[in-house]
Amino acid sequence: MFKPQPIEYEEDQLRKEFYNDHPWELARPRIVLENDGRDGQRCDWSRIQQLGRPLNGESVVQRQLWLIQNTGLPKSAAYDVARKEFYALRHEQEVERRVAKEEAMWTGAYFGKGMLEIGMQLEDKVYEGWKSWAATEIEAADRDRDASYTSLPEADLVQVADEALVEEPAAA
């Protein structure tokens, strides 16, 4: 039967290599809206950062492809250059994000509890529940231990009382 030929692009292998090295990049939210499918061709990939386009793994792939085609760098060297530019820009974005958060907090913004604080609260709640359970178990064990030394079990008391009642009429 008819089997279509696989369509492969030069970028596919570069994309696969990048996302194998950086799987968490796939978890970042992305905008998948394109005007006509040629948005990446309108960009100037002589630099990795593009106006109106967020920095993502595709930026690294396109920059690496541009370096291979226009500067003659081998694939691994072009990947290293594009990847290092990507890391530098991501670091810059992270610093900007932290500074903006600190400034907002300084002016009175409240962002709620962080993941660490929420986790500690949940852990404390479980720990306090365990402590109260352990205290009741210790009290129950102490009561059982004290009861075993100070009195007879109720079944033995009933049996002794029944034996005393049976013996009295026989003596009369």
PyRosetta script that sets phi, psi and omega in degrees:
from pyrosetta import init, pose_from_sequence

init()
pose = pose_from_sequence("MFKPQPIEYEEDQLRKEFYNDHPWELARPRIVLENDGRDGQRCDWSRIQQLGRPLNGESVVQRQLWLIQNTGLPKSAAYDVARKEFYALRHEQEVERRVAKEEAMWTGAYFGKGMLEIGMQLEDKVYEGWKSWAATEIEAADRDRDASYTSLPEADLVQVADEALVEEPAAA")
pose.set_psi(1, 173.8)
pose.set_omega(1, -178.8)
pose.set_phi(2, -75.2)
pose.set_psi(2, 128.5)
pose.set_omega(2, 178.0)
pose.set_phi(3, -125.8)
pose.set_psi(3, 119.4)
pose.set_omega(3, -178.2)
pose.set_phi(4, -66.7)
pose.set_psi(4, 147.6)
pose.set_omega(4, 178.1)
pose.set_phi(5, -72.1)
pose.set_psi(5, 139.9)
pose.set_omega(5, 177.8)
pose.set_phi(6, -67.1)
pose.set_psi(6, 138.4)
pose.set_omega(6, 178.3)
pose.set_phi(7, -98.2)
pose.set_psi(7, 118.7)
pose.set_omega(7, -179.3)
pose.set_phi(8, -127.9)
pose.set_psi(8, 139.2)
pose.set_omega(8, 177.5)
pose.set_phi(9, -115.6)
pose.set_psi(9, 159.4)
pose.set_omega(9, -179.9)
pose.set_phi(10, -61.3)
pose.set_psi(10, -33.2)
pose.set_omega(10, -177.4)
pose.set_phi(11, -71.2)
pose.set_psi(11, -21.6)
pose.set_omega(11, -174.2)
pose.set_phi(12, -59.1)
pose.set_psi(12, -45.2)
pose.set_omega(12, 179.8)
pose.set_phi(13, -67.8)
pose.set_psi(13, -38.1)
pose.set_omega(13, 178.5)
pose.set_phi(14, -64.8)
pose.set_psi(14, -42.5)
pose.set_omega(14, 179.1)
pose.set_phi(15, -63.0)
pose.set_psi(15, -43.4)
pose.set_omega(15, 179.7)
pose.set_phi(16, -62.0)
pose.set_psi(16, -42.9)
pose.set_omega(16, 179.7)
pose.set_phi(17, -63.7)
pose.set_psi(17, -44.1)
pose.set_omega(17, -178.7)
pose.set_phi(18, -63.6)
pose.set_psi(18, -48.1)
pose.set_omega(18, -176.6)
pose.set_phi(19, -73.4)
pose.set_psi(19, -21.9)
pose.set_omega(19, 170.7)
pose.set_phi(20, -70.3)
pose.set_psi(20, -36.4)
pose.set_omega(20, 178.6)
pose.set_phi(21, -78.8)
pose.set_psi(21, -25.9)
pose.set_omega(21, -175.3)
pose.set_phi(22, -131.9)
pose.set_psi(22, 68.0)
pose.set_omega(22, -176.3)
pose.set_phi(23, -64.7)
pose.set_psi(23, -26.0)
pose.set_omega(23, -178.3)
pose.set_phi(24, -72.6)
pose.set_psi(24, -14.1)
pose.set_omega(24, 176.1)
pose.set_phi(25, -66.3)
pose.set_psi(25, -26.5)
pose.set_omega(25, 178.7)
pose.set_phi(26, -70.6)
pose.set_psi(26, -20.2)
pose.set_omega(26, -179.1)
pose.set_phi(27, -82.8)
pose.set_psi(27, -14.0)
pose.set_omega(27, 179.5)
pose.set_phi(28, -72.6)
pose.set_psi(28, 142.1)
pose.set_omega(28, 178.1)
pose.set_phi(29, -65.6)
pose.set_psi(29, 141.8)
pose.set_omega(29, -179.4)
pose.set_phi(30, -131.3)
pose.set_psi(30, 152.2)
pose.set_omega(30, 173.5)
pose.set_phi(31, -96.6)
pose.set_psi(31, 121.8)
pose.set_omega(31, -176.6)
pose.set_phi(32, -104.2)
pose.set_psi(32, 10.5)
pose.set_omega(32, -179.8)
pose.set_phi(33, -79.2)
pose.set_psi(33, 128.3)
pose.set_omega(33, 176.1)
pose.set_phi(34, -126.8)
pose.set_psi(34, 153.4)
pose.set_omega(34, 177.8)
pose.set_phi(35, -76.9)
pose.set_psi(35, -54.0)
pose.set_omega(35, -177.5)
pose.set_phi(36, -140.5)
pose.set_psi(36, 11.3)
pose.set_omega(36, -179.9)
pose.set_phi(37, 87.8)
pose.set_psi(37, -4.6)
pose.set_omega(37, -178.7)
pose.set_phi(38, -117.0)
pose.set_psi(38, 24.8)
pose.set_omega(38, -177.4)
pose.set_phi(39, -61.3)
pose.set_psi(39, -38.3)
pose.set_omega(39, -179.3)
pose.set_phi(40, -67.2)
pose.set_psi(40, -24.4)
pose.set_omega(40, -179.3)
pose.set_phi(41, -79.1)
pose.set_psi(41, -17.3)
pose.set_omega(41, 179.6)
pose.set_phi(42, -85.3)
pose.set_psi(42, -5.6)
pose.set_omega(42, -176.8)
pose.set_phi(43, -89.7)
pose.set_psi(43, 154.8)
pose.set_omega(43, 175.8)
pose.set_phi(44, -95.3)
pose.set_psi(44, 99.8)
pose.set_omega(44, -174.6)
pose.set_phi(45, -85.0)
pose.set_psi(45, 15.7)
pose.set_omega(45, 172.8)
pose.set_phi(46, -70.0)
pose.set_psi(46, -12.6)
pose.set_omega(46, 171.3)
pose.set_phi(47, -139.1)
pose.set_psi(47, 153.2)
pose.set_omega(47, -171.6)
pose.set_phi(48, -78.5)
pose.set_psi(48, -31.7)
pose.set_omega(48, -177.2)
pose.set_phi(49, -85.7)
pose.set_psi(49, 127.3)
pose.set_omega(49, -177.8)
pose.set_phi(50, -117.9)
pose.set_psi(50, 142.9)
pose.set_omega(50, 177.5)
pose.set_phi(51, -70.6)
pose.set_psi(51, 134.5)
pose.set_omega(51, 177.5)
pose.set_phi(52, 74.4)
pose.set_psi(52, 10.7)
pose.set_omega(52, -179.2)
pose.set_phi(53, -133.8)
pose.set_psi(53, 123.6)
pose.set_omega(53, -178.8)
pose.set_phi(54, -69.6)
pose.set_psi(54, 150.9)
pose.set_omega(54, 178.2)
pose.set_phi(55, -74.3)
pose.set_psi(55, 124.8)
pose.set_omega(55, 178.5)
pose.set_phi(56, -153.0)
pose.set_psi(56, -172.8)
pose.set_omega(56, -178.4)
pose.set_phi(57, -62.3)
pose.set_psi(57, -32.9)
pose.set_omega(57, 179.0)
pose.set_phi(58, -64.3)
pose.set_psi(58, -31.3)
pose.set_omega(58, 176.5)
pose.set_phi(59, -63.0)
pose.set_psi(59, -40.9)
pose.set_omega(59, 178.7)
pose.set_phi(60, -64.9)
pose.set_psi(60, -43.0)
pose.set_omega(60, -179.1)
pose.set_phi(61, -62.8)
pose.set_psi(61, -47.6)
pose.set_omega(61, -178.8)
pose.set_phi(62, -66.5)
pose.set_psi(62, -38.8)
pose.set_omega(62, 178.0)
pose.set_phi(63, -65.0)
pose.set_psi(63, -42.8)
pose.set_omega(63, 178.7)
pose.set_phi(64, -62.5)
pose.set_psi(64, -43.0)
pose.set_omega(64, 178.7)
pose.set_phi(65, -62.3)
pose.set_psi(65, -41.9)
pose.set_omega(65, 178.5)
pose.set_phi(66, -62.6)
pose.set_psi(66, -42.5)
pose.set_omega(66, 179.4)
pose.set_phi(67, -63.5)
pose.set_psi(67, -40.0)
pose.set_omega(67, 179.3)
pose.set_phi(68, -64.9)
pose.set_psi(68, -44.4)
pose.set_omega(68, -175.2)
pose.set_phi(69, -77.0)
pose.set_psi(69, -34.5)
pose.set_omega(69, -171.4)
pose.set_phi(70, -104.1)
pose.set_psi(70, -23.4)
pose.set_omega(70, -178.7)
pose.set_phi(71, -111.5)
pose.set_psi(71, -10.5)
pose.set_omega(71, 178.6)
pose.set_phi(72, 78.1)
pose.set_psi(72, 12.7)
pose.set_omega(72, 177.6)
pose.set_phi(73, -68.1)
pose.set_psi(73, 145.8)
pose.set_omega(73, 173.6)
pose.set_phi(74, -68.3)
pose.set_psi(74, 164.0)
pose.set_omega(74, -174.5)
pose.set_phi(75, -56.0)
pose.set_psi(75, -45.7)
pose.set_omega(75, -176.9)
pose.set_phi(76, -68.1)
pose.set_psi(76, -39.3)
pose.set_omega(76, 179.0)
pose.set_phi(77, -68.3)
pose.set_psi(77, -40.8)
pose.set_omega(77, 178.2)
pose.set_phi(78, -64.4)
pose.set_psi(78, -37.7)
pose.set_omega(78, 177.9)
pose.set_phi(79, -63.7)
pose.set_psi(79, -43.1)
pose.set_omega(79, 179.1)
pose.set_phi(80, -62.5)
pose.set_psi(80, -43.3)
pose.set_omega(80, 180.0)
pose.set_phi(81, -63.6)
pose.set_psi(81, -49.4)
pose.set_omega(81, -178.4)
pose.set_phi(82, -64.0)
pose.set_psi(82, -40.6)
pose.set_omega(82, -179.2)
pose.set_phi(83, -65.7)
pose.set_psi(83, -41.9)
pose.set_omega(83, 179.5)
pose.set_phi(84, -67.0)
pose.set_psi(84, -37.8)
pose.set_omega(84, 174.9)
pose.set_phi(85, -63.3)
pose.set_psi(85, -41.1)
pose.set_omega(85, 178.4)
pose.set_phi(86, -61.4)
pose.set_psi(86, -47.4)
pose.set_omega(86, 179.4)
pose.set_phi(87, -60.5)
pose.set_psi(87, -42.2)
pose.set_omega(87, -179.2)
pose.set_phi(88, -62.7)
pose.set_psi(88, -44.1)
pose.set_omega(88, 179.5)
pose.set_phi(89, -68.7)
pose.set_psi(89, -37.8)
pose.set_omega(89, 177.0)
pose.set_phi(90, -64.8)
pose.set_psi(90, -39.5)
pose.set_omega(90, 177.6)
pose.set_phi(91, -63.3)
pose.set_psi(91, -42.8)
pose.set_omega(91, 178.4)
pose.set_phi(92, -61.4)
pose.set_psi(92, -43.0)
pose.set_omega(92, 178.1)
pose.set_phi(93, -63.0)
pose.set_psi(93, -40.2)
pose.set_omega(93, 179.9)
pose.set_phi(94, -65.6)
pose.set_psi(94, -40.6)
pose.set_omega(94, 177.6)
pose.set_phi(95, -63.9)
pose.set_psi(95, -44.2)
pose.set_omega(95, 178.0)
pose.set_phi(96, -59.8)
pose.set_psi(96, -41.3)
pose.set_omega(96, 180.0)
pose.set_phi(97, -64.7)
pose.set_psi(97, -42.8)
pose.set_omega(97, 179.6)
pose.set_phi(98, -66.4)
pose.set_psi(98, -42.9)
pose.set_omega(98, 179.6)
pose.set_phi(99, -63.7)
pose.set_psi(99, -42.9)
pose.set_omega(99, 178.9)
pose.set_phi(100, -61.6)
pose.set_psi(100, -40.1)
pose.set_omega(100, 179.0)
pose.set_phi(101, -66.3)
pose.set_psi(101, -43.7)
pose.set_omega(101, 179.0)
pose.set_phi(102, -62.2)
pose.set_psi(102, -42.4)
pose.set_omega(102, 178.8)
pose.set_phi(103, -63.8)
pose.set_psi(103, -42.3)
pose.set_omega(103, 179.5)
pose.set_phi(104, -64.6)
pose.set_psi(104, -41.4)
pose.set_omega(104, 178.7)
pose.set_phi(105, -66.2)
pose.set_psi(105, -35.6)
pose.set_omega(105, 180.0)
pose.set_phi(106, -65.5)
pose.set_psi(106, -32.3)
pose.set_omega(106, 179.6)
pose.set_phi(107, -90.0)
pose.set_psi(107, 5.4)
pose.set_omega(107, 172.7)
pose.set_phi(108, 109.2)
pose.set_psi(108, 4.2)
pose.set_omega(108, 179.0)
pose.set_phi(109, -71.2)
pose.set_psi(109, 145.9)
pose.set_omega(109, 177.9)
pose.set_phi(110, -121.6)
pose.set_psi(110, 125.0)
pose.set_omega(110, -176.4)
pose.set_phi(111, -103.9)
pose.set_psi(111, 6.1)
pose.set_omega(111, -178.8)
pose.set_phi(112, 81.4)
pose.set_psi(112, -176.3)
pose.set_omega(112, -177.9)
pose.set_phi(113, -78.6)
pose.set_psi(113, 145.2)
pose.set_omega(113, 176.5)
pose.set_phi(114, -81.2)
pose.set_psi(114, 173.0)
pose.set_omega(114, -178.9)
pose.set_phi(115, -62.4)
pose.set_psi(115, -37.1)
pose.set_omega(115, 179.9)
pose.set_phi(116, -65.2)
pose.set_psi(116, -43.8)
pose.set_omega(116, 180.0)
pose.set_phi(117, -65.4)
pose.set_psi(117, -40.8)
pose.set_omega(117, 178.0)
pose.set_phi(118, -63.3)
pose.set_psi(118, -43.7)
pose.set_omega(118, 178.6)
pose.set_phi(119, -62.5)
pose.set_psi(119, -40.6)
pose.set_omega(119, 179.0)
pose.set_phi(120, -65.9)
pose.set_psi(120, -39.6)
pose.set_omega(120, 178.2)
pose.set_phi(121, -63.3)
pose.set_psi(121, -43.6)
pose.set_omega(121, 178.5)
pose.set_phi(122, -63.3)
pose.set_psi(122, -41.6)
pose.set_omega(122, 178.9)
pose.set_phi(123, -64.9)
pose.set_psi(123, -42.2)
pose.set_omega(123, 178.3)
pose.set_phi(124, -62.4)
pose.set_psi(124, -40.0)
pose.set_omega(124, -179.9)
pose.set_phi(125, -62.8)
pose.set_psi(125, -45.7)
pose.set_omega(125, 179.1)
pose.set_phi(126, -65.3)
pose.set_psi(126, -40.3)
pose.set_omega(126, -179.7)
pose.set_phi(127, -64.0)
pose.set_psi(127, -42.9)
pose.set_omega(127, 179.0)
pose.set_phi(128, -64.9)
pose.set_psi(128, -39.3)
pose.set_omega(128, 176.0)
pose.set_phi(129, -62.1)
pose.set_psi(129, -41.2)
pose.set_omega(129, 178.1)
pose.set_phi(130, -65.6)
pose.set_psi(130, -39.6)
pose.set_omega(130, 179.5)
pose.set_phi(131, -63.0)
pose.set_psi(131, -43.2)
pose.set_omega(131, 180.0)
pose.set_phi(132, -67.6)
pose.set_psi(132, -38.5)
pose.set_omega(132, 176.6)
pose.set_phi(133, -62.9)
pose.set_psi(133, -43.9)
pose.set_omega(133, -179.8)
pose.set_phi(134, -64.2)
pose.set_psi(134, -38.7)
pose.set_omega(134, 179.4)
pose.set_phi(135, -64.2)
pose.set_psi(135, -42.7)
pose.set_omega(135, 178.8)
pose.set_phi(136, -67.2)
pose.set_psi(136, -36.0)
pose.set_omega(136, 177.5)
pose.set_phi(137, -66.2)
pose.set_psi(137, -39.5)
pose.set_omega(137, 178.5)
pose.set_phi(138, -66.0)
pose.set_psi(138, -43.0)
pose.set_omega(138, 177.9)
pose.set_phi(139, -61.6)
pose.set_psi(139, -42.7)
pose.set_omega(139, 179.4)
pose.set_phi(140, -64.4)
pose.set_psi(140, -41.2)
pose.set_omega(140, 178.5)
pose.set_phi(141, -65.4)
pose.set_psi(141, -39.9)
pose.set_omega(141, 177.5)
pose.set_phi(142, -64.0)
pose.set_psi(142, -43.1)
pose.set_omega(142, 178.7)
pose.set_phi(143, -61.8)
pose.set_psi(143, -43.8)
pose.set_omega(143, 179.4)
pose.set_phi(144, -63.8)
pose.set_psi(144, -41.3)
pose.set_omega(144, 179.6)
pose.set_phi(145, -65.3)
pose.set_psi(145, -46.1)
pose.set_omega(145, 179.9)
pose.set_phi(146, -64.4)
pose.set_psi(146, -39.1)
pose.set_omega(146, -178.8)
pose.set_phi(147, -67.3)
pose.set_psi(147, -31.0)
pose.set_omega(147, -178.0)
pose.set_phi(148, -71.0)
pose.set_psi(148, -22.2)
pose.set_omega(148, -179.5)
pose.set_phi(149, -96.6)
pose.set_psi(149, -21.0)
pose.set_omega(149, -171.8)
pose.set_phi(150, -103.0)
pose.set_psi(150, -17.6)
pose.set_omega(150, -176.8)
pose.set_phi(151, -150.5)
pose.set_psi(151, 167.0)
pose.set_omega(151, 174.4)
pose.set_phi(152, -85.4)
pose.set_psi(152, 152.4)
pose.set_omega(152, 174.8)
pose.set_phi(153, -63.0)
pose.set_psi(153, 153.8)
pose.set_omega(153, -175.8)
pose.set_phi(154, -59.7)
pose.set_psi(154, -35.6)
pose.set_omega(154, 180.0)
pose.set_phi(155, -63.7)
pose.set_psi(155, -39.3)
pose.set_omega(155, 178.1)
pose.set_phi(156, -67.3)
pose.set_psi(156, -38.5)
pose.set_omega(156, 179.1)
pose.set_phi(157, -63.4)
pose.set_psi(157, -41.6)
pose.set_omega(157, 179.7)
pose.set_phi(158, -64.9)
pose.set_psi(158, -41.6)
pose.set_omega(158, -179.4)
pose.set_phi(159, -65.5)
pose.set_psi(159, -41.7)
pose.set_omega(159, 178.7)
pose.set_phi(160, -64.2)
pose.set_psi(160, -41.5)
pose.set_omega(160, 179.3)
pose.set_phi(161, -65.1)
pose.set_psi(161, -40.4)
pose.set_omega(161, 179.0)
pose.set_phi(162, -64.9)
pose.set_psi(162, -39.0)
pose.set_omega(162, 179.1)
pose.set_phi(163, -65.9)
pose.set_psi(163, -37.7)
pose.set_omega(163, 179.4)
pose.set_phi(164, -66.2)
pose.set_psi(164, -39.0)
pose.set_omega(164, 179.4)
pose.set_phi(165, -67.8)
pose.set_psi(165, -36.5)
pose.set_omega(165, -178.2)
pose.set_phi(166, -70.3)
pose.set_psi(166, -36.3)
pose.set_omega(166, -176.6)
pose.set_phi(167, -74.7)
pose.set_psi(167, -31.4)
pose.set_omega(167, -176.5)
pose.set_phi(168, -61.8)
pose.set_psi(168, -49.3)
pose.set_omega(168, -178.7)
pose.set_phi(169, -64.9)
pose.set_psi(169, -29.7)
pose.set_omega(169, -179.4)
pose.set_phi(170, -69.5)
pose.set_psi(170, -31.2)
pose.set_omega(170, -178.8)
pose.set_phi(171, -76.1)
pose.set_psi(171, -23.1)
pose.set_omega(171, -176.4)
pose.set_phi(172, -80.2)
pose.dump_pdb("model.pdb")
